[in-house]
Amino acid sequence: MMVKKGTPLIDFLEAVMRRRRRLPSQMAAELGISHATVSRWLSGKDIPSTRSCRRLAEYSGVSIDKVLAAVGHISGKPERAVAEWPEFREYAKIKYADELDDDLITMIEDLIERRRAKRYEKRKKRVGK
């Protein structure tokens, strides 16, 4: 199955990697899948299985329904969740323009991602993977 560049799946994967500051190989290792698999997803040559979608949802902090829609596993309009909600950095610059500079925003983003990573690791241990 070929997926075109700029599709919800590829946009979603790129946004997750950008937000978590991960390379494809790092994301693959953290998800417990091969780098080749992530490369196929990013090139549009393949799509994640439903099991991988579940892992992506936990890893990204996005609902499973949104991941399944982005991948195309469930019918309906694929949601552009990544575009609907601004990245934290964009939101913070608008909401707290006078209070937060780039360094503080970066620190907050790092704290958020560390908390997400801890939650992801706890879930992973509970499931026994």
Secondary structure per residue as TSV (DSSP state, phi and psi in degrees):
chain	resnum	aa	ss	phi	psi
A	1	M	-	360.0	130.0
A	2	M	-	-104.8	135.4
A	3	V	-	-118.1	134.1
A	4	K	-	-78.4	148.8
A	5	K	T	-57.6	142.9
A	6	G	T	86.0	10.3
A	7	T	S	-81.2	164.4
A	8	P	H	-55.3	-38.1
A	9	L	H	-62.9	-52.0
A	10	I	H	-65.8	-41.5
A	11	D	H	-59.5	-43.0
A	12	F	H	-62.3	-49.4
A	13	L	H	-61.2	-43.7
A	14	E	H	-64.2	-38.6
A	15	A	H	-66.3	-40.8
A	16	V	H	-63.1	-45.7
A	17	M	H	-64.6	-40.5
A	18	R	H	-65.2	-46.2
A	19	R	H	-64.9	-40.0
A	20	R	H	-88.4	-2.8
A	21	R	T	55.8	55.8
A	22	R	-	-125.3	147.4
A	23	L	-	-84.6	161.6
A	24	P	H	-54.3	-40.5
A	25	S	H	-65.8	-36.3
A	26	Q	H	-69.0	-43.1
A	27	M	H	-62.3	-42.6
A	28	A	H	-58.9	-46.5
A	29	A	H	-61.9	-41.8
A	30	E	H	-69.7	-28.2
A	31	L	H	-84.9	-13.1
A	32	G	T	77.9	31.7
A	33	I	S	-128.5	171.4
A	34	S	-	-79.0	153.6
A	35	H	H	-62.8	-36.3
A	36	A	H	-60.9	-37.4
A	37	T	H	-63.7	-47.6
A	38	V	H	-62.9	-38.6
A	39	S	H	-61.5	-40.6
A	40	R	H	-64.7	-38.6
A	41	W	H	-63.6	-46.0
A	42	L	H	-69.8	-27.5
A	43	S	H	-87.4	-7.7
A	44	G	T	83.7	10.9
A	45	K	S	-84.4	-14.8
A	46	D	-	-155.1	166.7
A	47	I	-	-127.1	155.8
A	48	P	-	-66.7	146.0
A	49	S	-	-70.8	170.0
A	50	T	H	-63.6	-34.4
A	51	R	H	-63.6	-44.5
A	52	S	H	-66.0	-33.7
A	53	C	H	-62.2	-40.1
A	54	R	H	-62.0	-43.9
A	55	R	H	-62.7	-43.1
A	56	L	H	-62.2	-38.5
A	57	A	H	-63.0	-46.7
A	58	E	H	-64.7	-41.9
A	59	Y	H	-65.7	-39.4
A	60	S	H	-91.5	-18.4
A	61	G	T	79.3	16.0
A	62	V	-	-102.4	147.9
A	63	S	-	-62.5	149.4
A	64	I	H	-60.5	-36.1
A	65	D	H	-61.6	-40.3
A	66	K	H	-68.8	-38.0
A	67	V	H	-66.9	-46.3
A	68	L	H	-60.7	-37.2
A	69	A	H	-68.0	-42.2
A	70	A	H	-62.7	-37.7
A	71	V	H	-75.0	-30.7
A	72	G	T	101.9	13.4
A	73	H	S	-77.1	-25.8
A	74	I	S	-116.8	147.8
A	75	S	-	-75.2	171.6
A	76	G	S	105.1	174.1
A	77	K	-	-68.4	121.4
A	78	P	-	-59.6	128.7
A	79	E	-	-76.6	143.0
A	80	R	-	-101.0	53.8
A	81	A	H	-54.9	-35.8
A	82	V	H	-62.6	-38.6
A	83	A	H	-84.5	-27.8
A	84	E	H	-66.3	-43.6
A	85	W	S	-100.9	127.6
A	86	P	-	-68.9	152.9
A	87	E	-	-59.7	153.2
A	88	F	H	-54.8	-42.1
A	89	R	H	-57.7	-45.7
A	90	E	H	-64.0	-45.0
A	91	Y	H	-61.0	-47.3
A	92	A	H	-62.8	-38.3
A	93	K	H	-67.0	-31.3
A	94	I	H	-80.3	-51.2
A	95	K	H	-71.0	-40.6
A	96	Y	T	-121.8	45.9
A	97	A	T	-55.2	-38.5
A	98	D	T	-89.9	-19.4
A	99	E	T	-94.2	-33.7
A	100	L	-	-116.4	130.5
A	101	D	-	-100.5	178.6
A	102	D	H	-59.1	-37.5
A	103	D	H	-64.0	-44.3
A	104	L	H	-66.2	-41.1
A	105	I	H	-61.5	-42.6
A	106	T	H	-61.8	-42.6
A	107	M	H	-61.6	-43.4
A	108	I	H	-65.3	-43.8
A	109	E	H	-58.8	-42.6
A	110	D	H	-62.5	-42.3
A	111	L	H	-62.6	-42.5
A	112	I	H	-61.6	-45.6
A	113	E	H	-67.9	-34.7
A	114	R	H	-64.1	-42.9
A	115	R	H	-63.3	-43.1
A	116	R	H	-60.4	-42.8
A	117	A	H	-63.3	-41.0
A	118	K	H	-62.4	-45.1
A	119	R	H	-62.3	-40.7
A	120	Y	H	-63.5	-43.6
A	121	E	H	-64.9	-39.8
A	122	K	H	-62.6	-44.6
A	123	R	H	-62.7	-40.9
A	124	K	H	-61.7	-42.2
A	125	K	H	-67.2	-40.2
A	126	R	H	-62.0	-40.6
A	127	V	H	-75.2	-22.5
A	128	G	T	84.5	34.1
A	129	K	-	-104.1	360.0
